[in-house]
Amino acid sequence: MAPYNLPQSLVLIALLLQVTASYSKPESEILLGFKASLANNGALLSWNSSTTPCSGDKENWVGVLCDNGNVWGLKLENMGLSGVIDVEVIKELPGLRTISLMNNNFDGSFPSLKKLGALKSVYLSNNKFSGKIESNAFDGMQSLKKIHLANNQFKGLIPLSLTILPKLIEVSLAGNHFNGEIPDFKIGILKSINVSNNELEGQIPQSLSKMSMYSFSGNGNLCGAPLTSCSSSTSKKLPVVMIAMLAVSVLAALAAILAVILLLRRRHHTPLSVEAPPTVRGHKKADSADLDREEQGSSVHSTTSKKGENNSGKLTFLRDAAERFDLGDLLKASAEVLGSGYFGSSYKAALMTGKMMVVKRFRHMNNVGREEFQEHMRRLGRLGHTNLLPLVAFYYRKEEKLLVSEYVNNVSLAVHLHGNRSRGHPSPDWPTRLKIIKGVAKGLQYLYNELPSLIIPHGHLKSSNVLLNESFEPLLTDYGLVPVVNQEHAQEVMVAYKSPEHKQNGRVTKKTDVWSFGILIMETLTGKFPANYLQQGKGSDTDLVTWVNSMVREGSMGEVFDKDMGVTKNSEGEMMKLLKIGMACAEVDVEKRCDLKEAIEKIEEVKERDNDEEFYSSYTSEGDVKSSRGLSDDFSYSLS
């Protein structure tokens, strides 16, 4: 036996040495080899041999994600990169688990990612990839959870190997040229799929029948649940179904509103004020601590939950400097109901230490798994900006989610714009409103920079989600929640899904948050509450944008600006500049809508006072007044 064992042993030793050599190759050398394959790589100047990519969990190279001194991810987004994605090089990174090259200029065929079998997430959306994806393109990728290939130029059939991945939970193939039938995704854990705006046909598989209908919109020849039955004409019946669903939604919303009104009248025995919108009415004291009672009811149910689920009731803190407390401390605290709506309920809790916290209980998040929810919350917890309200802690249970943040004493912009003045919330003057808009712009820009993989980094921007501190510095809240909201409820509860593009074709884009920002600018300048925020699902044809456009066209500028703002001859020109920016942001046509970067640059140029006396008159003289489309033509447009 010895003559045969010796050569086999030598072969085994040689293989082990080869594997050891490959793994011992410095990660910096591997990444520099990958950089060399990329064109327009000027954004990667920090990638050089003078430093290592990682120092513990801290990245030294831009776009490198680190874990315990090793590279576990590449996030090279919005860098103008192109060239070759050299899979052969980066497969030598043993810890690589996620890669995102979104919003670049990569083209050509789909890269051979199956050689990176340990990947958990892949984001290649918003590039110029083209051609067919081979049926076996995802063979062996047993760990893959998320694949995003939206807004490229892929064609052909959806690869079958994608349908049998055991851990796949999220698929985005929207905005391509995939054709044929949708294959049957046999794995039961898939939670989100979007194949909208392709060229697909035939019956939607039964396994996907409970997904949102908007996941399949823009494919004229698809049929079956959640769309119309294949036995009828899809092209004729689909609008009827949509109208019927809208009618049901409206009736349900009216019934819910009526029930709330009746309940509140019974509790308070006083008529509701109709002067302020529902989102900015005064707070009420919690009856025997509503939060305590509701949580106790939930806890009873939790004892019968599935074996292995963590029901410890512990809060997960996201900030090292945050004051520590537990769920019991919140339940013992005196509670005040701040608001309750379609998205959930908010409570102000006073801890024994005197610290004031806000606890938000969210509905419509029950489809989110523990791991995905925790991962996304930690991502939000790492954000830090002057104009963002920090997320302090969260609590996960399958049936409910709690998000905890610090209480801001000066309430929201909505209260200051529309609330009852007798309650001590004076209307902000022009300099204050300008300061608020500039702060909101900076907060949005930060979200766009830090959450580039999200199509809509905020998603729920409205005046009641802009809190004001004692210096009237704005703090954005409820940001970045789109990935953890149930798809079937997103269009009902989130402002982004009331945009013109969603109304027209069921899509949201990178410019949808810009539309919300434009509405906010108009609301701040006019003092009028937007109907869009109160509409469930679809926007209104008689909304704030329509009214402002008509006033501008008619030259009735004296009726546009909120008189409580304190309009003066030296400020009206600057107000008009800001209104002009708001109109360009709220342009109905997405292609003509200005992008966020352009809007922010223009906003920074707006001043409290204007010394150019001819500016205002040039925009108010009859015959020279521009519509919102004409005004926005002053900007150079590019897709964000």
Disulfide bonds with the S-S distance in Angstrom:
Cys54-Cys66 2.03
Cys223-Cys230 1.99
